[in-house]
Amino acid sequence: METRELRYFVSVAEELHFGRAAERLGIAQPPLSRTIARLERRLGVALLERTSRKVSLTEAGAVLLAEGRAILGALATAERRTQRAATNRPSLVLATKAGASRELLTKLLDAYAAEPGAVAVDLLLCESQPQQTLHDGRADVALLHLPFDATAGLDTEVLHTEGQIAILPSWHPLVVRSGVRLAEVSSLPDLPLARWPGPGGRYPDGPGAEMRNQTQLFQLIALGRTTVVMPESSRANLLEGLAAVPVLDAPPVTTVIAWPPHSRSRALAELVRVATRR
């Protein structure tokens, strides 16, 4: 099995759409389809179920997706660590969403830096999908937020669980309430919920504005163009002109520290130990 074939398959398996996968890979769709068909013939199993309306994974395809992510991540990590070794600067790369878990992240970095033998921690701030940086080898470890971020194929430890808030313009009538319901926030005619890109950069359908970063999000909320439901800890990032109201029935958000299961880094193991220390 060639690395290129595996990369093509993982893209299709994550997108479950040949057109979007081809766009993500920067290639035409016909050669992508031929590569997947050739891979299935070589393995002697069906990896995907295709109909005129959808693409889905078979049981064998789900196994190859998990193994493929691990293999591609390991290759990328090996390349990056080899390059890093030439700098004589041992370090870890920690990925997190820009603006998320600021207090928790600060405490973690301070506690780890105080440990004997701690290495430098370089931050990789992501606008969305920080878990992808673990799969493609750009990061060693990440802070993820369930249920928003996928943790399939990763090892995780729970760090913190919190409720959610709706962030609204400070002039909106709902801000005087002690709490709101999710249905109320999601059906506001004047403030459609913001939309964030999923794997491959595709935005879900809906009337809300397409978001690229938190700065853009908060500016549009203050202007009365959109709203969002976010973890309670996001209160610390609010700007003038914004207000937060607890969403009483929103599912809790759990912050986890995640890393590739193939990692053998002692520095990473120590960082995880510090993060989970009570």
Backbone hydrogen bonds, N-H to C=O, Kabsch-Sander energy under -0.5 kcal/mol:
donor,donor_aa,acceptor,acceptor_aa,energy
6,L,2,E,-2.1
7,R,3,T,-2.6
8,Y,4,R,-2.4
9,F,5,E,-2.6
10,V,6,L,-2.6
11,S,7,R,-1.9
12,V,8,Y,-2.1
13,A,9,F,-3.0
14,E,10,V,-2.1
15,E,11,S,-2.2
16,L,12,V,-3.2
17,H,12,V,-0.5
21,A,17,H,-2.2
22,A,18,F,-2.5
23,E,19,G,-2.1
24,R,20,R,-2.5
25,L,21,A,-2.1
26,G,22,A,-1.3
27,I,22,A,-2.2
32,L,28,A,-1.0
33,S,29,Q,-2.5
34,R,30,P,-2.4
35,T,31,P,-2.1
36,I,32,L,-2.2
37,A,33,S,-2.3
38,R,34,R,-2.4
39,L,35,T,-2.2
40,E,36,I,-2.3
41,R,37,A,-2.1
42,R,38,R,-2.2
43,L,39,L,-2.3
44,G,40,E,-1.8
45,V,40,E,-1.1
47,L,45,V,-0.5
49,E,56,S,-3.3
50,R,48,L,-0.6
51,T,54,K,-2.4
55,V,16,L,-0.6
56,S,49,E,-2.2
58,T,47,L,-2.0
62,A,58,T,-2.3
63,V,59,E,-1.6
64,L,60,A,-2.3
65,L,61,G,-2.3
66,A,62,A,-2.0
67,E,63,V,-2.5
68,G,64,L,-3.3
69,R,65,L,-2.5
70,A,66,A,-1.7
71,I,67,E,-2.5
72,L,68,G,-2.9
73,G,69,R,-2.5
74,A,70,A,-2.3
75,L,71,I,-2.4
76,A,72,L,-2.3
77,T,73,G,-2.6
78,A,74,A,-2.5
79,E,75,L,-2.1
80,R,76,A,-2.5
81,R,77,T,-3.1
82,T,78,A,-2.0
83,Q,79,E,-2.1
84,R,80,R,-2.5
85,A,81,R,-2.2
86,A,82,T,-0.9
86,A,83,Q,-0.5
87,T,84,R,-1.7
88,N,85,A,-1.2
89,R,84,R,-0.8
92,L,120,A,-2.4
94,L,92,L,-0.6
94,L,122,D,-2.7
95,A,93,V,-0.5
95,A,141,V,-2.7
96,T,124,L,-1.9
98,A,126,C,-2.8
100,A,97,K,-2.1
105,L,101,S,-2.9
106,T,102,R,-2.4
107,K,103,E,-2.3
108,L,104,L,-2.4
109,L,105,L,-2.7
110,D,106,T,-2.3
111,A,107,K,-2.5
112,Y,108,L,-2.6
113,A,109,L,-2.3
114,A,110,D,-1.1
115,E,112,Y,-1.8
118,A,115,E,-1.7
120,A,90,P,-1.2
122,D,92,L,-3.3
122,D,120,A,-0.6
124,L,94,L,-2.8
125,L,123,L,-0.6
126,C,96,T,-2.7
126,C,124,L,-0.5
132,Q,129,Q,-1.5
133,T,130,P,-1.2
134,L,130,P,-0.5
134,L,131,Q,-1.0
135,H,131,Q,-1.5
136,D,132,Q,-2.3
138,R,133,T,-0.9
139,A,133,T,-2.4
140,D,93,V,-2.4
141,V,93,V,-1.9
142,A,258,A,-2.2
143,L,95,A,-2.3
144,L,142,A,-0.6
144,L,256,V,-2.6
146,L,144,L,-0.5
146,L,254,T,-3.0
148,F,145,H,-0.6
149,D,145,H,-2.7
154,L,151,T,-1.9
155,D,259,W,-2.7
157,E,257,I,-1.7
159,L,255,T,-3.0
160,H,255,T,-1.6
162,E,253,V,-2.4
165,I,230,M,-3.1
166,A,245,V,-3.1
167,I,228,V,-2.6
168,L,166,A,-0.6
168,L,243,A,-2.8
170,S,241,G,-2.3
172,H,169,P,-2.1
175,V,172,H,-1.7
176,V,173,P,-1.1
177,R,174,L,-1.8
180,V,246,P,-2.4
185,V,181,R,-1.7
186,S,182,L,-2.6
187,S,183,A,-0.9
188,L,185,V,-1.1
194,A,227,T,-2.7
195,R,209,A,-2.9
198,G,202,R,-3.2
201,G,198,G,-2.2
202,R,199,P,-0.7
211,M,195,R,-3.3
211,M,209,A,-0.6
217,L,213,N,-1.8
218,F,214,Q,-2.7
219,Q,215,T,-1.9
220,L,216,Q,-2.2
221,I,217,L,-2.2
222,A,218,F,-2.3
223,L,219,Q,-1.4
224,G,221,I,-1.8
225,R,220,L,-2.9
226,T,220,L,-0.6
227,T,192,P,-1.2
228,V,167,I,-1.0
230,M,165,I,-2.6
230,M,228,V,-0.5
232,E,163,G,-2.6
234,S,231,P,-2.2
235,R,232,E,-1.9
236,A,233,S,-1.3
237,N,234,S,-2.0
238,L,235,R,-1.6
242,L,239,L,-1.5
243,A,168,L,-2.6
245,V,166,A,-2.1
247,V,164,Q,-2.5
248,L,180,V,-2.4
248,L,246,P,-0.8
250,A,247,V,-1.2
253,V,162,E,-3.1
254,T,146,L,-2.2
254,T,252,P,-0.5
255,T,160,H,-3.3
255,T,253,V,-0.5
256,V,144,L,-2.5
257,I,157,E,-2.4
258,A,142,A,-2.8
258,A,256,V,-0.5
259,W,155,D,-2.1
263,S,260,P,-1.7
269,A,265,S,-2.0
270,E,266,R,-2.2
271,L,267,A,-2.1
272,V,268,L,-2.5
273,R,269,A,-2.1
274,V,270,E,-2.4
275,A,271,L,-2.5
276,T,272,V,-2.0
277,R,273,R,-0.5
277,R,274,V,-0.8
